[in-house]
Amino acid sequence: MALKSTQGLFNVSDRPRTIPQYGCIVMEVEDWIDAINQPEWGRGKRQIYGPGDDPYVLQASYKFSLNGTAVGLNGPGSG
């Protein structure tokens, strides 16, 4: 799988701009994008957790597509 045009190393022959067969992609989920840098938005209690706080719980859904065909987490047809 090729990387986006803004990612990876250019002109480095031993590091092609693709994800290798056993490579991975990491997705970081954020509460509100850039909210950590915008304290006036009041999202601090939902982004910074400490030892005495409630556990962090995250629910997220992902939808992937390849060549215009949606594929959900349960395989073809679940997207």
N, C-alpha and C positions, 0 to 999 in steps of 0.2 A: 504494500500500500504506500503510495507516495505521500509525502508531507505537504502541508500548505506552502505556498510560495514564500511566506514570511518565516518559515521554520527551517531548522537544520543548518548544516555547514555547506557552503558553496565552494566548488572547485577543490574538494578534498576527495581524491579517488578512493581511498580506503574507508571512507565514511559516507556512503551514498545517502541521498536524501529520501530514504524509504524506511519503513518499519520492518526489521528482519523477521524471518519465519517465527521465531520464538520470542520476539520482542513484545513490548506492551505499550499501552496508551494509558496515561493517568488523567483522570478527570477530577478536578477539585470543585466541590459544590460550595457556593457562597450563599449567605443569607440574602443580601442585596449586593449586587456587584458594586464595588468601590465604597460600600458603606463604612468599612473600617477607617477610611480616610475622610469620612463625612460625619463627624460626631453630632452635628445638628440634626441629622436624620433620626436620632434616638434608637439606633439598632445595637448599641454596645452590649446590652444584656443578652442579646441573641447571638453574639459573635465571640465574646471573651468569657471563658469559663474558668473557675478556680476549684480548689479542693473541696470547699464547702458548698458548692453549687449542685443543683440537680444534674443528673446525667444528661449528656448530650444525646439527643435523638434526632435522627434525620430520616425523612422519607423522600425518595426521589424516584422519578420515572425517566427512563431513557428510551429514545426511539432512534434507531440507526437505519440508514438507507444506503444502498449500493446500486448505482445505475438506475436510480429512480424507483427502486422496489423497497418498500418499507419492511423492515424486519425487527420485530420486538424481541424482548428477552426470552420468549418461549419459542423462538424460531420463526420460520416463514409463516405468514398469515396472521401473526400476532401483533403486527405493527400498527 
